[in-house]
Each structure stands twice: as structure tokens, then as C-alpha cells.
Amino acid sequence: MPIDQTFHEPVLLKTGKSGLAEIRTLAQARDLLREGWPETHGKWYYAADRACADAANGKASVHIARRIFVYAAEEARLRA
């Protein structure tokens, strides 16, 4: 499965004071987890990182990875 798989629905996240970001693909989610995430990592962060890697390797569903990414975003208080 290619890493550029699109989520069935974008994940809206808060950026800065009043901005919003739409995470639409598995690649965007992985990039954010690895380079743009807050320093504090909770259990859902690690689960999302694993789920995105598994989905990129064809071992898990992109839809499951998205759901776990949403949990991580909520845990980090990034969810819009």
C-alpha cells in the first residue's frame, strides 16, 4: 500500500493561535507525528506512530491508522 493513501475524511487540527490544518493523507499524519508534534508524547502518540507505519507497510488499514491518529491528536489537545 502506498504511503500517500488518503483518509476517508480529513482530520482537522489546531495550529498556532487561530489556524487550522487538514491532515488528509497517511503521509501527512506520519510527517506530523515525526516532525511537528508537541514534545510530550502520550500512549496514543506511540500507538498512532505504529499504526501509521503498519498502514504504510500494508499490515493495517489506513482507516484504523486515522482513528488512532485522531485519538493521539485529542490526547495532545490538537483536535480542532
Backbone hydrogen bonds, N-H to C=O, Kabsch-Sander energy under -0.5 kcal/mol:
donor,donor_aa,acceptor,acceptor_aa,energy
5,Q,2,P,-1.0
7,F,24,R,-3.4
11,V,23,I,-2.4
12,L,10,P,-0.6
13,L,21,A,-2.7
14,K,78,L,-3.6
15,T,19,G,-2.4
19,G,15,T,-1.8
21,A,13,L,-2.6
23,I,11,V,-2.7
23,I,21,A,-0.6
24,R,22,E,-0.8
26,L,5,Q,-2.4
27,A,3,I,-1.0
29,A,25,T,-2.0
30,R,26,L,-2.6
31,D,27,A,-2.5
32,L,28,Q,-2.4
33,L,29,A,-2.5
34,R,30,R,-1.9
35,E,31,D,-2.4
36,G,32,L,-2.0
37,W,32,L,-0.7
42,G,40,T,-0.5
46,Y,42,G,-1.5
47,A,43,K,-2.0
48,A,44,W,-2.7
49,D,45,Y,-2.4
50,R,46,Y,-2.1
51,A,47,A,-2.7
52,C,48,A,-2.7
53,A,49,D,-1.9
54,D,50,R,-2.8
55,A,51,A,-2.5
56,A,52,C,-2.3
57,N,53,A,-1.6
58,G,55,A,-1.2
59,K,54,D,-3.0
60,A,54,D,-0.9
65,A,61,S,-2.1
66,R,62,V,-2.4
67,R,63,H,-2.0
68,I,64,I,-2.3
69,F,65,A,-2.4
70,V,66,R,-2.4
71,Y,67,R,-1.8
72,A,68,I,-2.1
73,A,69,F,-2.5
74,E,70,V,-2.5
75,E,71,Y,-2.5
76,A,72,A,-2.1
77,R,74,E,-1.1
78,L,73,A,-3.2
79,R,73,A,-0.9
80,A,12,L,-2.2
